[in-house]
Amino acid sequence: MTTDRLYDDADLAQFYDLENDWGNDLAFCLDLAKGAQSVLDLGCGTGRLAAAIAETYGVSVTGVDPAAAMLEIARRRPGGNKVDWIEGDARQVRLGRSFDLVLLTGHAFQVFLTSHDRLAVLHSIASHLTPTGRFIFDSREPSSEAWHDWQPDNSQRQVTHPRLGPVTAWNAAEHDAATGIVTYQTYYRVLASGQEYTASSQIAFPPQDEITRLIDQAGLTADRWLGDWQGTPRLSTSPEIIPIGRRR
């Protein structure tokens, strides 16, 4: 996993919340956090979910992310002062404490491009769970081939930045069949000035059988597999791979 300007560059990070509004994934995880006294949000990004949990339930919440630009946004958001924000890598972070719930959402699992790195992340999850704690993360189903929707002719969209005004955004993506890795570009063009911001990113699409094997190797077990963020049990045709589990 290399530095990704989409998250590490403040000029690009400022668009994240405009593109990722509150959705079913955040609502599901907010409900899942009910009753937990401590929550760890790995790959917390701009902190929308972590801050919402802290504000809604008044419990201990820690957010970890490697991108300082994202954490700066997280600290400034409403409720951000109620979360302990830590700049760190989910593969390596060890906080010396356990949590009732560990989250890794927003398809952050997919930024880890090798089985070795994915196993390291799962070991981090296991090391931070209480004996009765739960984890949840998500990964896109590879057979859905989501990258086909990330092309210049079908991904163009408009967002409105509070300071820059209307912005046109679009993507381009290439899938490497040999590795399963997708390299995609993200473009933002400010209509008023013509200023353009770009970033190149990579994500992997591990299949469920590999994820199952890695979960077991990390000393975890999945009690439920969901196929979407409405809570539907997973089928082979589901768009998402979402395990919910605990330490074995």
Secondary structure, 3 states (H helix, E strand, C coil): CCCCHHHHCHHHHCCHHHHCCCCHHHHHHHHHCCCCCEEEEECCCCCHHHHHHHHHHCCEEEEEECCHHHHHHHHHCCCHHHCEEEECCCCCCCCCCCEEEEEECCCHHHHCCCHHHHHHHHHHHHHCEEEEEEEEECEECHHHCHHHHCCCCCCCEEEEECCCEEEEEEEEEEECCCCCEEEEEEEEEECCCCCEEEEEEEEECCCHHHHHHHHHHCCEEEEEEECCCCCCECCCCCCEEEEEEEEC
